[in-house]
Amino acid sequence: MAAPKILVVDDLAGMRTALRQVLGKLGFDAVIECEDGSQALDCLRADDITLVISDWQMEPMDGLTLLQEVRNDVRLAALPFILVSGELSPQLHERANAAGASMVLSKPFGPETLRDALAGLGY
């Protein structure tokens, strides 16, 4: 089985770098970065991504809209998708789940939380 190729989507370069480093320490070396949902959607349609970890709040396309676009694309619909937010109220959590998030994580989170989330998705 090929190594998972993970797409990290966040408008903050520091967050993308931090996630890449944690993923590397967890043994995931094939990581691609995008700055927003529209860039990520282009990347998803052009590459063989196996998992998305996306921030919620970004411009011009936020993570929830990206998730909805992924779920509406026949080729991408089953792709595991972790949505991350610093403001995770029960209502936002419900919206993410209704849109088809595989998992929702609240910022900040540590390496153990990410490891457990990935294990919960079979990685």
Phi, psi and omega in degrees: 000135180290152177296143178298143175250115188255132175259121177254123183238117178200140180284347179261117181303322180298322178291319178298316180297315180298316179296319178300317181295315179296315179300320177299317179294334178273001176097010180255104185260341181270087183236130177246142182246142172224152184273338181201174185296323181291320176296319180296320180298318176300316181296317180298324181281343183256344187231168181261074181279141180250348181201141175243134170239111188233137169292154180277309190265101178214161173235149001277339177246122181278173184295325179293318177295319176302313178303315180297320178296319179297313181293335179271355179261116185306320182289333185252352192306327183268004183296127176300136187220115176259122178258134185239136179213146174275346181235081187253085175280164176304325180293318178294321178299316178297318179297318180296315179295320179296329180280349176104022177298136176288327181199152177234128179243142178261131176280148353280155175223153182262176180302324181294319179297316179294317178302313180296321179296315180295320178296323178296337178262005177091017180255000000 
